[in-house]
Amino acid sequence: MIVCASAQTQSETLAASGIKADKNLIYRQKIKPEHIDNYLYSSFFSTDRKAYNMKGFEVGSAGSAVTDIKINPAGHSIAFLSGTGKKAKVDIRPLGHANIKSATIKGLTAPTAICYTPDSRYLAVADNGSVKLFDSRTFAPAGEIATGTNPVMMTASSDGFYIAAAEGGKVTVVNLPDKKTHQTLTLPATVVDIAFNPGAKQFGAVTSDRKLTVYSTPEFIVSTTVELPGDANALSFHPDGKYAAVATGGNTIGFYNLIDSSDRSYIKDPEGTIAFTRFVKDGQGNVYIIYNAPLSIKYKRVVGFATNYTKLLEDELNARMLEWSMMRPMETEDEYRQRVNDETRKKQRSLFANEITTGLAGDLIAHEDVTLGGYNPESGALTLSIGSFAEVYLTVGEEDLTSFSAEDLEFRNSVYGLTADDNFELIYTEVYNKANGKTYRFDNLSRQNLDFLKNDDASLVPFEIMQQQSREAAKLQSIKEDVVEKALRNSSISEHTAIEVSSRLVPTTDASGKRINNYQVDFTYTVDPEYSDHEDFAPGRYRIEESAAAQSMLQIVNEAFENDLAGYLAQGKKVILTLTGTADAAPINRPIAYDGSFGEFNDEPCRVDNDLTAITVTPSTGIATNPQLAFMRAQAVRDHIMKSVDALQQMDVSVNYDINVSKERGGQFRRINVTLLFVDPY
């Protein structure tokens, strides 16, 4: 049985840096953990033929020695790969209260590796030169991708685009949407472990020649190579993608900054060889590094990682540029072309970048020591040293030198940029000299930008598409106003219900790396709290006809796609329908009856408060919890939309569920929202 150590402080195990391990938890076991996997914060492990949870309780077994385990990302089942050669097989066992039955995957010859897709819906099995996909709940075959390899490990990217499979010194990357091989990576030594970072922007492989190689996706071009201090055993990426953790040298985990190579720290554990390591988050967002020990699984809460400013800048910059590039209401085509062109786009991107970076930096100069350096009488340049920043130069006349002292200088309107190693640099400041009342300027605003600042792809949306999107946004607002006016006239809703409709372009890349423009439409509503029970869902209610606000919102959906937006409903085109259902904290004292009219849902994958899990609702179970109630509100919307918008039946529709349960009571927490993302419809 497990013994959980109390929280301790043990920052001395780390090399001198900003990173600290400020809490340690030890989950002791009676047997040695051999193969480990996680569901959210919880760990599971196998030894010989059996698997256990982190409390030491058995959760399943296989018929022969287990060579790998994988936990379904929704947490409802565990997959075992056991045996070798033609005697190898893949077994599924339910976890917790899941409705999935124990099963053995049929039709396999000699499976060698397994992994789940990130949406939990498919189990991938490497078998006889192919990656075979199986439904994760019914275990029915769902596709096959020929690779010509028999990998010993596989992992999937969080965006659902790729599965990477490693065999010897080769990694085969499979494109899941297209069901074909995307890339073949050749490494100089045997691959020991592989991983995608959480954002799927990077892929890493550690090899037996003591190297970590990081590739940027979707091109899978090498972006970073790290020389490791010892033999590599395991790899994991920090949640923000700036650091990688690698188990090396037997008992050491190194934390490597992938942008700034000088930033690295280490943990050493005296208890034995570390063969597994992974970053996980707890329910409060704290980051832990977990790893195996001879008779335990250890969790260390790690803090002090440098912020990934480059990622923050890039994300915010692309969002701002996209918004700026859109046509404005009442803007003519000529006005638009004059405002948005290659020259103005470049200038605006630079302005936004400086503004965002300066906001991220704050008033850095105020915390730095300033000293005066040398003076060049020919150029009139006075050197200023400002703490850790590069030296700056001010044009100062010789007659002013006698009035200069570091104590009299005041820095105003400073602007910062980012260097290639993700550090701030001063690129503009006005230096006010209190002794003589003069202001001197340091101006390096025209410095060479980071590569991604020069890459304007994120805002290069064809003019015709932006023009079309602007017209459709106006049409959506007109439809909304008409529907709301009718609802107000017949008193089904009042002015206390507010319905919002918005649309936007979402530039991105597909799994092949091609730049595409998706189109997203959002339908939301709010009701003033004191009117919620009358105009929206009453406690325990979930059917559309029980909410006038929801009916009005969905009428807008119907009219929009029956008329002006019907062109997006093209046969075979992909659309992602995301339904948000919410519930308040009012307890359900007795199960709410469900007649099965929307179908039966057994371990349906959905996100509950942002964590992927599985929900079951059938006529026999009824609705007994608030997550189930919120889920059924989302199901009611799905049922209504699929029946009322006929053309959706001919499209490739993926449905996602976002379930949110408030910790407070009140009608304002009982809502449904709809998002339709049309994938590259242009």
C-alpha positions, 0 to 999 in steps of 0.5 A: 500500500502507498505511503504518501510523504508530507510536503517538504522543501528540497531546492538544494537538489537543483543547480543554482538557477531560478528553478526550485523544487519547493514540494516533494510527494513520494507515493511508495509502492510494494513493487517496482513501477516499470511502465508508467502513464498518467491521466491528468495528475494521477499516475498508473504503472505496471509490473509484470502482468498487472497494473496499479494506480498511484495508491497501489490498488490493482486496476487490471492485468494482462495474460503475459508480461506487460511491455507498455501501458497507456491510459485513455486521455478521457480516463475511462480505460487502460490499454495493455501491450503484452507479450512479444512477437506473434504472441503479443496482444493488446488488451483493454480494461475499464477504469473506475466506473467506466461502462467499457467492457474488458476486451482484446483487440482483434485482427492483430498479427504482432503488435509492437507499440500503442498510443491513444489519440488526444481526443481519446476516441481512437487507440493506435496500434503499430502492427505488421508495418502499419499503424492501425486505428481502433475505436477506443470504446467499441474496439472496431477497426477505424482505419490503417496507415501503412508505414513499413516499420515496426516501432517500439514506441509511439506518441500523438500530438495534442492537435490530433494531426500526428502520430510519431513512431520510433524504431531504431534510429528512425522516426516515422511521423504519420499524418492522421487526418490524411492517413498517410506518412508525413515525414521520416526522420533519420537520427544518428543513434537509437531513439530512446524516447520521443514526445510532442510539446503540449502545443504540438509546435515542437517534437523531440527525440532523445537518442543513445548518443546523449543528444536531445533533438528538437524539431519544429512542426509541421515541417519537422525541421531541426530547431535545437540540439542539446548535448546531454551530460549522460545516457538519456532515458526519458523526455518530457516538455514543460507545459509552455514549451520553453523547457524540456526535462530529460532523465540522464545519467541514471539518477538525474533529470535535467531541465533545459531551456530550449531558447537560452542554452545557458539556462539549465538545472538538474535534480539528482535522486539517490534511489536509483535509475530514472527511466520515466519522467513527465511534467503534469499539472494539478487542479490548481495549475501547479507544475510537477515533474514526476518520475520513477524510483525503485519502490515509489513514484515521486512528484516534485513541484517545480517553480521558477521556470523563465516565462516564454515571452517569445510565445506570448509575443507571437500569440498576441501579435498574430491575434492583433494583426488579424483583427487589424487586417479585417475590414472595418464597418462601413470601410470601402474597398479603396479605403481598405486597400489604402490602410492594409497593404504590404508597407502598412502591414509591416509597420503595424506589425512592428508597432504592435510587437514593440507595444506588446513586448514593452507591456510584458517587460514593465519598467525594467530600467527602474531596477537596474544600476546605471553607470556612465562610460566612455565618450567619443568626441568625434561622434558625440556618443556617450556610453551608458551601461544599464545593468544587464542590458547592452550598452546604449549611446546618447548623442551629447554635446561636449558642453553638456558633459559636466552636467552628467551624472548617473544619479540625475538621469531619468528614463522615460517612454522606454520601449523594449524588444526581445532577443533571439534567446528570449531576453528583453533588450532596450530599443528606445528610451528618452533620457531626461537629465535633471541637472540641465533639463535636457532630454536625450534619445536612444533610438534603435527601433529599426533593429533587426526583428526576430524571424517570426516578426518578419514572417507575416503569414498569420495576417496574409489573408486574401482580400476577397476572403476578408471582404466576404467575412465582413459582409457575412458579419453584417448579415449575422447581426441583421439576422440576430436583430430580426429574431430578437425583435420577433421574440420580444414582440411575442414576449418569449424573451424580454430586454433582459436576454442578450444574444450575441453573434460573432464571426472571425477568420482563424488562419492556421496550418493543416496537418500537411503544413499548408496555410489555411483560413478557417471560419468560426461563428459563435452564438452566445447569450446571457440573461439577467440573473433575476430573469433566468428561471423564467427566460432560460433553463430552470433548475434541473431543466435541459431541453431546448423548449424549456429555455426561451433564450436558447430557442431564440439563439438557435433560431438565429443559427437556423436562419443564418445557415438556411440563407446567407451562410448556406454556402459554408454547408458544402457536402464533405467539408469538415466542420467542428461543432463545439457545444458548451453546456453549463450548470450551477452548484445547486445539488441534484437530490434525486436523479432527473429522468431521461427518456433516451430521446437524444441517444444513450451516452456511454463514456462520451469524451468531453471536457469538464472544467477544461479537463478531458473526461468521460460522461455516461447518461442513459435512461437507466442512469438518469441525470444524477450530477451537475456535469451530467446535467450540463452535458445534456444541455449540450446534447439538446443543442446538438440534437436540435442543430443536426435535425434543423440544419439538414445540410450538416448531415452531408458534412464531415462533422466533429462534435466537441463538448465543453462542460462547465460547472460553477461553484455558485448557484444561480440561473446565470450559470445555466447556459448553452453556447454554440461554436461552428468552425468551418475548416478551410471553406474558401 
